Amino acid sequence: MSDGFGEHDATWPLGPSRFVRGLGTRIVSSVALVAGGFVFTILYLAFLAQRFAWYQNLAVVAAVAIVVPAGLAVTWVLWAMGFARRAGLP
């Protein structure tokens, strides 16, 4: 019986080493991106927000809310495309 991670298992043709290539870097960058966006937003609202009008503060927070998911999407889409190419998927 196979656990799904064998080199010769038909359900896992690439083996685990080909699957996880670049995965750790992307997990670390995802955590750093989310944490950085959160820290930036908190520090901005704590120290710089009083200098601007409410709609300018809203624009900064909205920009962070757009940039962080966009960065995550680019990071994971590139990994998925590389994985699909290595797996021979269409």
C-alpha positions as CSV (number, residue, x, y, z in Angstrom):
1,M,0.0,0.0,0.0
2,S,1.4,3.4,-0.9
3,D,1.1,6.6,1.0
4,G,0.9,8.7,-2.2
5,F,4.4,10.0,-2.0
6,G,6.3,7.1,-3.6
7,E,8.5,7.6,-6.7
8,H,6.6,4.9,-8.6
9,D,3.1,5.7,-7.4
10,A,0.8,6.5,-10.3
11,T,-1.1,9.1,-8.2
12,W,2.0,11.1,-7.5
13,P,4.1,10.9,-10.7
14,L,6.7,13.6,-9.8
15,G,7.5,12.5,-6.3
16,P,7.5,14.8,-3.3
17,S,10.8,16.5,-4.0
18,R,9.6,17.9,-7.3
19,F,6.3,19.0,-5.7
20,V,7.9,21.0,-2.9
21,R,10.6,22.7,-5.0
22,G,10.2,26.4,-4.2
23,L,7.3,25.8,-1.9
24,G,9.2,26.9,1.3
25,T,10.3,30.1,-0.2
26,R,6.8,31.0,-1.3
27,I,5.3,30.1,2.1
28,V,7.9,32.4,3.8
29,S,7.3,35.2,1.3
30,S,3.5,34.8,1.8
31,V,3.8,35.1,5.6
32,A,6.2,38.0,5.2
33,L,3.9,39.8,2.7
34,V,0.8,39.5,4.9
35,A,2.7,40.4,8.1
36,G,4.4,43.3,6.4
37,G,1.1,44.6,5.1
38,F,-0.5,44.3,8.5
39,V,2.4,46.0,10.2
40,F,2.5,48.8,7.7
41,T,-1.2,49.4,8.1
42,I,-1.0,49.5,11.8
43,L,2.1,51.8,11.9
44,Y,0.6,54.1,9.3
45,L,-2.7,54.4,11.1
46,A,-0.9,54.9,14.4
47,F,1.7,57.5,13.4
48,L,0.8,59.1,10.0
49,A,-2.9,59.0,9.6
50,Q,-3.6,62.2,11.6
51,R,-1.8,64.2,8.9
52,F,-4.2,63.3,6.2
53,A,-8.0,63.4,5.6
54,W,-10.1,60.3,6.2
55,Y,-10.4,59.6,2.4
56,Q,-6.7,59.8,2.0
57,N,-6.2,57.3,4.8
58,L,-8.9,55.1,3.3
59,A,-7.0,55.2,0.0
60,V,-3.7,54.1,1.7
61,V,-5.5,51.2,3.5
62,A,-7.3,50.2,0.2
63,A,-4.0,50.3,-1.7
64,V,-2.5,47.9,0.9
65,A,-5.6,45.8,0.7
66,I,-5.1,45.5,-3.1
67,V,-1.3,45.2,-3.2
68,V,-1.0,42.3,-0.7
69,P,-3.4,39.9,-2.3
70,A,-2.0,40.8,-5.7
71,G,1.5,39.9,-4.5
72,L,0.2,36.7,-3.1
73,A,-1.6,35.9,-6.3
74,V,1.5,36.5,-8.4
75,T,3.6,34.4,-6.1
76,W,1.3,31.4,-6.1
77,V,0.3,31.5,-9.7
78,L,3.9,31.4,-10.8
79,W,4.6,28.4,-8.5
80,A,1.5,26.6,-9.9
81,M,2.4,27.3,-13.5
82,G,5.9,25.9,-12.8
83,F,4.5,22.9,-11.1
84,A,2.1,22.2,-13.9
85,R,4.9,22.5,-16.5
86,R,7.0,20.1,-14.5
87,A,4.1,17.7,-14.2
88,G,3.3,17.9,-17.8
89,L,-0.2,19.2,-17.2
90,P,-1.9,21.3,-19.9
